[in-house]
Amino acid sequence: MDTLEWSDALALDLPQMDDTHREFVDQLAVVQAAPDTQLAGAWRALIEHTEAHFGQEDRWMRDTRFASGNCHATQHLVVLQVM
C-alpha cells in the first residue's frame, strides 16, 4: 500500500486544520509501519485521533453554520464506520 505523505497540496491554509491533518498522516504512517504485535494499539490510536479530529471539524462546521447542505459531516460518519 502506498504511504500517504504530507505535502503542501494537502494544506488548507487553516493552521488548526492543517496541524490536525498532519497528525492524521503521521498516525496513519505509524499504523502502516507497525509490526503485527503493535498493530492493534496503533490502529486504536488512529481511530481515537480520527474521532477527535472529526468531532472538532463537525463542531467548527456547526458553529460557523458551514453550508447547511454540506455532506462533510456524513462523510466523517462513513469513514469512522469503515475504520
C-alpha positions, 0 to 999 in steps of 0.5 A: 500500500502506498504511504500517504505523505504530507505535502503542501497540496494537502494544506488548507491554509487553516493552521488548526486544520492543517496541524490536525491533518498532519497528525492524521498522516503521521498516525496513519504512517505509524499504523502502516509501519507497525509490526503485527504485535503493535498493530492493534494499539496503533490502529486504536490510536488512529481511530481515537485521533480520527474521532477527535479530529472529526468531532472538532471539524463537525463542531467548527462546521456547526458553529460557523453554520458551514453550508447547511447542505454540506455532506462533510459531516456524513462523510466523517460518519462513513469513514469512522464506520469503515475504520 
